[in-house]
C-alpha cells in the first residue's frame, strides 16, 4: 500500500464520517428508520459514492439497528425511534476503488 492508496482510503473515511454524522443529527424520538436511510442515500449521492451494502444486494444505504438489533434492522416508515432507545448506525462506503466503513452508537434521551 502506498501513500496514494492511504490518501484515498482517508478521503473515503472522511466522506463516511460526513454521511454518518449528518444522518445522526436527525436521530430523535419520532424519526423513522426510513427517514434515516433516506438522508444517508441523499448524502451518498451528494458525494458520488456507493454504500457497501449495495455490493451485498441489500436495499439499504445505511445500517440502522435499534436496541437489541445487531445490524440492518428493519427500514420502515412505521419503525420510529423512541426516547430511551440505543440507535446504532453503520455504513460502508466505496469510492475510487476503495472501501471504508465506520459505525456510531447514539443514546436517545436518558438510557437505563
VODOGU-718243 format. One record per atom (N, C-alpha, C): residue in three letters; atom name; x, z negated, y negated. Coordinates in nm, 4 decimals, decimal comma. Each point is the difference from the previous one (the first is absolute). Layout:
N
   code   site          x          z          y
    ala     CA          X          Z          Y
...
# end
This chain:
112
   code   site          x          z          y
    unk      N     0,0850     0,0000     0,1169
    unk     CA    -0,0850     0,0000    -0,1169
    unk      C     0,0899     0,0000    -0,1236
    unk      N    -0,0288     0,0907    -0,0901
    unk     CA     0,0821     0,0080    -0,1207
    unk      C    -0,0761    -0,0538    -0,1217
    unk      N     0,0661     0,0043    -0,1138
    unk     CA    -0,0594    -0,0541    -0,1232
    unk      C    -0,1297     0,0727    -0,0375
    unk      N    -0,0059     0,1323     0,0225
    unk     CA    -0,1220     0,0765    -0,0291
    unk      C    -0,1165    -0,0502     0,0850
    unk      N     0,0248    -0,0231     0,1293
    unk     CA    -0,1044    -0,0525     0,0888
    unk      C    -0,0495    -0,1358    -0,0495
    unk      N     0,0921    -0,0855    -0,0317
    unk     CA    -0,0343    -0,1350    -0,0464
    unk      C    -0,0818     0,0077    -0,1294
    unk      N     0,0380     0,0871    -0,0916
    unk     CA    -0,0743     0,0140    -0,1257
    unk      C    -0,1416     0,0518     0,0225
    unk      N    -0,0186     0,0930     0,0947
    unk     CA    -0,1338     0,0519     0,0307
    unk      C    -0,0881    -0,1090     0,0614
    unk      N     0,0573    -0,0784     0,0893
    unk     CA    -0,0754    -0,1107     0,0602
    unk      C    -0,0362    -0,1025    -0,1068
    unk      N     0,0946    -0,0286    -0,0896
    unk     CA    -0,0267    -0,0937    -0,1102
    unk      C    -0,1117     0,0534    -0,0897
    unk      N     0,0016     0,1294    -0,0292
    unk     CA    -0,1053     0,0612    -0,0811
    unk      C    -0,1360    -0,0141     0,0693
    unk      N    -0,0043     0,0257     0,1300
    unk     CA    -0,1249    -0,0157     0,0740
    unk      C    -0,0490    -0,1442    -0,0020
    unk      N     0,0934    -0,0934     0,0128
    unk     CA    -0,0372    -0,1415    -0,0009
    unk      C    -0,0577    -0,0395    -0,1360
    unk      N     0,0552     0,0526    -0,1065
    unk     CA    -0,0537    -0,0280    -0,1337
    unk      C    -0,1407     0,0584    -0,0152
    unk      N    -0,0232     0,1184     0,0560
    unk     CA    -0,1341     0,0593    -0,0036
    unk      C    -0,0964    -0,0851     0,0827
    unk      N     0,0435    -0,0423     0,1191
    unk     CA    -0,0839    -0,0845     0,0854
    unk      C    -0,0360    -0,1297    -0,0713
    unk      N     0,0977    -0,0572    -0,0682
    unk     CA    -0,0237    -0,1228    -0,0761
    unk      C    -0,1043     0,0236    -0,1094
    unk      N     0,0106     0,1098    -0,0695
    unk     CA    -0,0973     0,0330    -0,1040
    unk      C    -0,1402     0,0127     0,0589
    unk      N    -0,0110     0,0708     0,1108
    unk     CA    -0,1305     0,0208     0,0638
    unk      C    -0,0601    -0,1322     0,0465
    unk      N     0,0795    -0,0814     0,0673
    unk     CA    -0,0552    -0,1237     0,0563
    unk      C    -0,0381    -0,0993    -0,1100
    unk      N     0,0791    -0,0064    -0,1081
    unk     CA    -0,0340    -0,0939    -0,1074
    unk      C    -0,1207     0,0484    -0,0811
    unk      N    -0,0148     0,1295    -0,0189
    unk     CA    -0,1201     0,0505    -0,0696
    unk      C    -0,1245    -0,0256     0,0834
    unk      N     0,0139     0,0098     0,1317
    unk     CA    -0,1122    -0,0308     0,0887
    unk      C    -0,0270    -0,1505    -0,0006
    unk      N     0,1036    -0,0797     0,0063
    unk     CA    -0,0143    -0,1458     0,0021
    unk      C    -0,0646    -0,0539    -0,1270
    unk      N     0,0227     0,0667    -0,1124
    unk     CA    -0,0596    -0,0439    -0,1265
    unk      C    -0,1520    -0,0049     0,0064
    unk      N    -0,0600     0,0738     0,0918
    unk     CA    -0,1456     0,0099     0,0094
    unk      C    -0,0576    -0,0993     0,1014
    unk      N     0,0858    -0,0640     0,0787
    unk     CA    -0,0473    -0,0924     0,1033
    unk      C    -0,0662    -0,1207    -0,0660
    unk      N    -0,1320    -0,0076     0,0151
    unk     CA    -0,0820    -0,1086    -0,0540
    unk      C    -0,1269    -0,0113     0,0826
    unk      N    -0,0671    -0,1143    -0,0067
    unk     CA    -0,1273    -0,0112     0,0712
    unk      C    -0,0958     0,1115    -0,0417
    unk      N    -0,0667     0,0577     0,1001
    unk     CA    -0,0979     0,1051    -0,0255
    unk      C     0,0552     0,1409     0,0130
    unk      N     0,1322     0,0156    -0,0040
    unk     CA     0,0615     0,1316     0,0135
    unk      C    -0,0014     0,0380     0,1488
    unk      N    -0,0309     0,1258     0,0288
    unk     CA    -0,0054     0,0453     0,1390
    unk      C     0,1347     0,0547     0,0459
    unk      N     0,0166     0,0018     0,1306
    unk     CA     0,1204     0,0598     0,0568
    unk      C     0,0017     0,1503    -0,0280
    unk      N    -0,1157     0,0595    -0,0097
    unk     CA    -0,0107     0,1429    -0,0348
    unk      C     0,0593     0,0257    -0,1388
    unk      N    -0,0296    -0,0884    -0,0938
    unk     CA     0,0506     0,0155    -0,1370
    unk      C     0,1530    -0,0133    -0,0022
    unk      N     0,0543    -0,0930     0,0768
    unk     CA     0,1459    -0,0156     0,0059
    unk      C     0,0643     0,1259     0,0577
    unk      N    -0,0603     0,0555     0,1035
    unk     CA     0,0514     0,1231     0,0597
    unk      C    -0,0093     0,1159    -0,0994
    unk      N    -0,1080     0,0053    -0,0767
    unk     CA    -0,0191     0,1063    -0,0992
    unk      C     0,1089    -0,0064    -0,1074
    unk      N     0,0301    -0,1196    -0,0448
    unk     CA     0,1034    -0,0176    -0,1024
    unk      C     0,1366     0,0402     0,0559
    unk      N     0,0298    -0,0431     0,1213
    unk     CA     0,1276     0,0366     0,0621
    unk      C     0,0105     0,1517     0,0132
    unk      N    -0,1069     0,0647     0,0442
    unk     CA    -0,0006     0,1458     0,0143
    unk      C     0,0301     0,0671    -0,1346
    unk      N    -0,0642    -0,0475    -0,1034
    unk     CA     0,0206     0,0537    -0,1351
    unk      C     0,1465    -0,0137    -0,0422
    unk      N     0,0593    -0,1146     0,0294
    unk     CA     0,1394    -0,0248    -0,0379
    unk      C     0,0966     0,0850     0,0825
    unk      N    -0,0266     0,0141     0,1292
    unk     CA     0,0836     0,0875     0,0831
    unk      C    -0,0004     0,1414    -0,0562
    unk      N    -0,1190     0,0485    -0,0336
    unk     CA    -0,0112     0,1370    -0,0518
    unk      C     0,0718     0,0139    -0,1343
    unk      N    -0,0099    -0,1024    -0,0833
    unk     CA     0,0682     0,0021    -0,1295
    unk      C     0,1510     0,0158     0,0190
    unk      N     0,0531    -0,0640     0,1034
    unk     CA     0,1437     0,0049     0,0277
    unk      C     0,0385     0,1160     0,0926
    unk      N    -0,0998     0,0805     0,0383
    unk     CA     0,0247     0,1140     0,0903
    unk      C     0,0720    -0,0452     0,1273
    unk      N    -0,0516    -0,1092     0,0583
    unk     CA     0,0572    -0,0570     0,1217
    unk      C    -0,1075    -0,0069     0,1083
    unk      N     0,0423    -0,0115     0,1233
    unk     CA    -0,0915    -0,0135     0,1128
    unk      C     0,0091    -0,1403     0,0579
    unk      N    -0,1128    -0,0547     0,0457
    unk     CA     0,0065    -0,1286     0,0695
    unk      C     0,0462     0,0224     0,1438
    unk      N     0,0788    -0,0901     0,0506
    unk     CA     0,0463     0,0102     0,1385
    unk      C    -0,1167    -0,0002     0,0983
    unk      N    -0,1099    -0,0639    -0,0363
    unk     CA    -0,1174    -0,0067     0,0872
    unk      C    -0,0506     0,1390     0,0367
    unk      N     0,0187     0,0970    -0,0869
    unk     CA    -0,0458     0,1370     0,0277
    unk      C     0,0780     0,0616     0,1161
    unk      N     0,1227    -0,0448     0,0238
    unk     CA     0,0789     0,0505     0,1118
    unk      C    -0,0505    -0,0552     0,1328
    unk      N    -0,0805    -0,1066    -0,0073
    unk     CA    -0,0609    -0,0596     0,1194
    unk      C    -0,1460     0,0426     0,0137
    unk      N    -0,0402     0,0977    -0,0799
    unk     CA    -0,1386     0,0491    -0,0030
    unk      C    -0,1009    -0,1090    -0,0365
    unk      N     0,0432    -0,0968    -0,0783
    unk     CA    -0,0915    -0,1035    -0,0484
    unk      C    -0,0647     0,0481    -0,1287
    unk      N    -0,1266    -0,0322    -0,0200
    unk     CA    -0,0703     0,0488    -0,1181
    unk      C     0,0270    -0,0806    -0,1271
    unk      N     0,0812    -0,1031     0,0085
    unk     CA     0,0228    -0,0883    -0,1135
    unk      C     0,1258     0,0383    -0,0762
    unk      N     0,0066    -0,0425    -0,1246
    unk     CA     0,1190     0,0198    -0,0830
    unk      C     0,0819    -0,1277    -0,0087
    unk      N    -0,0656    -0,1127     0,0291
    unk     CA     0,0657    -0,1306    -0,0066
    unk      C    -0,0633    -0,0896     0,1055
    unk      N     0,0762    -0,0920     0,0517
    unk     CA    -0,0544    -0,0976     0,0932
    unk      C    -0,0528    -0,1183    -0,0803
    unk      N    -0,1258    -0,0348     0,0247
    unk     CA    -0,0603    -0,1175    -0,0620
    unk      C    -0,0495    -0,0884     0,1139
    unk      N     0,0580    -0,1172     0,0137
    unk     CA    -0,0405    -0,0936     0,1044
    unk      C    -0,0387    -0,1314    -0,0669
    unk      N    -0,1140    -0,0525     0,0392
    unk     CA    -0,0503    -0,1236    -0,0617
    unk      C    -0,0002    -0,1128     0,1031
    unk      N     0,0534    -0,1126    -0,0413
    unk     CA     0,0060    -0,1214     0,0810
    unk      C     0,0676     0,0244     0,1344
    unk      N    -0,0723    -0,0072     0,1123
    unk     CA     0,0603     0,0090     0,1326
    unk      C     0,0325     0,1423     0,0448
    unk      N    -0,0398     0,0997    -0,0751
    unk     CA     0,0333     0,1378     0,0371
    unk      C     0,1506     0,0194    -0,0142
    unk      N     0,0552     0,0857     0,0835
    unk     CA     0,1444     0,0210    -0,0026
    unk      C     0,0346     0,1216    -0,0850
    unk      N    -0,0403     0,1185     0,0411
    unk     CA     0,0270     0,1224    -0,0735
    unk      C    -0,1231     0,0888     0,0049
    unk      N    -0,0139     0,0827    -0,1001
    unk     CA    -0,1074     0,0982    -0,0062
    unk      C    -0,1360    -0,0594     0,0359
    unk      N    -0,0390    -0,0984    -0,0799
    unk     CA    -0,1347    -0,0523     0,0127
    unk      C    -0,0987     0,1078    -0,0423
    unk      N    -0,1250    -0,0303     0,0095
    unk     CA    -0,1053     0,0979    -0,0308
    unk      C     0,0021     0,0394    -0,1478
    unk      N     0,0044     0,1303    -0,0252
    unk     CA    -0,0144     0,0520    -0,1362
    unk      C    -0,1461     0,0403    -0,0138
    unk      N    -0,0721    -0,0703    -0,0862
    unk     CA    -0,1438     0,0211    -0,0097
    unk      C    -0,0512    -0,0358    -0,1390
    unk      N    -0,1042     0,0715    -0,0408
    unk     CA    -0,0660    -0,0332    -0,1267
    unk      C    -0,0749    -0,1322     0,0117
    unk      N    -0,0210    -0,0478     0,1228
    unk     CA    -0,0747    -0,1233     0,0230
    unk      C     0,0888    -0,1224     0,0216
    unk      N     0,1290     0,0209     0,0235
    unk     CA     0,0885    -0,1133     0,0269
    unk      C     0,0612    -0,0476    -0,1309
    unk      N    -0,0491    -0,1144    -0,0472
    unk     CA     0,0437    -0,0535    -0,1293
    unk      C     0,0946    -0,1183     0,0177
    unk      N     0,0917    -0,0086    -0,0918
    unk     CA     0,0911    -0,1143    -0,0056
    unk      C    -0,0776    -0,1186    -0,0556
    unk      N     0,0265    -0,1158     0,0586
    unk     CA    -0,0682    -0,1222    -0,0449
    unk      C     0,1024    -0,1018    -0,0498
    unk      N    -0,0476    -0,0902    -0,0836
    unk     CA     0,0840    -0,1087    -0,0485
    unk      C     0,0489    -0,0802     0,1203
    unk      N     0,1292    -0,0308     0,0036
    unk     CA     0,0587    -0,0748     0,1106
    unk      C     0,0619     0,0889     0,1070
    unk      N    -0,0180     0,1326    -0,0111
    unk     CA     0,0592     0,0927     0,0970
    unk      C     0,1500     0,0128    -0,0204
    unk      N     0,0666     0,0348     0,1073
    unk     CA     0,1400     0,0398    -0,0051
    unk      C     0,0008     0,1490     0,0298
    unk      N     0,0471     0,0795    -0,0963
    unk     CA    -0,0019     0,1455     0,0114
    unk      C     0,1435     0,0498     0,0165
    unk      N     0,0196     0,0775     0,1066
    unk     CA     0,1319     0,0579     0,0252
    unk      C    -0,0072     0,1493    -0,0246
    unk      N     0,0854     0,0470    -0,0888
    unk     CA     0,0114     0,1429    -0,0281
    unk      C     0,1333     0,0468     0,0568
    unk      N    -0,0008     0,1167     0,0627
    unk     CA     0,1241     0,0583     0,0502
    unk      C    -0,0105     0,1507    -0,0115
    unk      N     0,1120     0,0635    -0,0271
    unk     CA     0,0003     0,1455    -0,0067
    unk      C     0,1372     0,0531     0,0331
    unk      N    -0,0015     0,1212     0,0485
    unk     CA     0,1221     0,0747     0,0221
    unk      C    -0,0102     0,1261    -0,0835
    unk      N     0,1109     0,0461    -0,0497
    unk     CA     0,0001     0,1168    -0,0872
    unk      C     0,1019     0,1015     0,0530
    unk      N    -0,0374     0,1259    -0,0076
    unk     CA     0,0899     0,1087     0,0373
    unk      C     0,0087     0,0955    -0,1179
    unk      N     0,1229     0,0237    -0,0445
    unk     CA     0,0217     0,0937    -0,1104
    unk      C     0,1447     0,0489     0,0077
    unk      N     0,0180     0,1275    -0,0274
    unk     CA     0,1340     0,0606    -0,0016
    unk      C     0,0782    -0,0221     0,1298
    unk      N    -0,0743    -0,0058     0,1123
    unk     CA     0,0660    -0,0127     0,1296
    unk      C     0,0368    -0,1413     0,0414
    unk      N    -0,0454    -0,1005    -0,0729
    unk     CA     0,0354    -0,1385     0,0293
    unk      C    -0,1240    -0,0882     0,0066
    unk      N     0,0088    -0,1041     0,0833
    unk     CA    -0,1051    -0,1001     0,0108
    unk      C     0,0459    -0,1301    -0,0635
    unk      N    -0,0956    -0,0732    -0,0553
    unk     CA     0,0200    -0,1382    -0,0439
    unk      C    -0,1313    -0,0717     0,0257
    unk      N     0,0040    -0,1303     0,0216
    unk     CA    -0,1243    -0,0746     0,0168
    unk      C     0,0163    -0,1416    -0,0517
    unk      N    -0,1126    -0,0618    -0,0281
    unk     CA     0,0004    -0,1391    -0,0454
    unk      C    -0,1383    -0,0588     0,0132
    unk      N    -0,0069    -0,1310    -0,0142
    unk     CA    -0,1269    -0,0714     0,0089
    unk      C    -0,0062    -0,1115    -0,1021
    unk      N    -0,1217    -0,0484    -0,0209
    unk     CA    -0,0247    -0,1036    -0,0995
    unk      C    -0,1190    -0,0832     0,0464
    unk      N     0,0099    -0,1303    -0,0122
    unk     CA    -0,1095    -0,0907     0,0365
    unk      C    -0,0518    -0,0670    -0,1266
    unk      N    -0,1330    -0,0016    -0,0141
    unk     CA    -0,0627    -0,0535    -0,1213
    unk      C    -0,1031    -0,1055     0,0384
    unk      N     0,0105    -0,1166    -0,0609
    unk     CA    -0,1033    -0,1026     0,0148
    unk      C    -0,1038     0,0230    -0,1092
    unk      N    -0,1256     0,0112     0,0391
    unk     CA    -0,1075     0,0269    -0,0957
    unk      C    -0,0647    -0,1339    -0,0357
    unk      N     0,0325    -0,0505    -0,1157
    unk     CA    -0,0514    -0,1313    -0,0401
    unk      C     0,0736    -0,1086     0,0767
    unk      N    -0,0652    -0,1123     0,0202
    unk     CA     0,0583    -0,1121     0,0727
    unk      C    -0,0182     0,0237     0,1493
    unk      N     0,1097    -0,0097     0,0739
    unk     CA    -0,0015     0,0215     0,1441
    unk      C     0,0340    -0,1309     0,0678
    unk      N    -0,0803    -0,0366     0,1006
    unk     CA     0,0253    -0,1275     0,0697
    unk      C     0,1154     0,0122     0,0961
# end
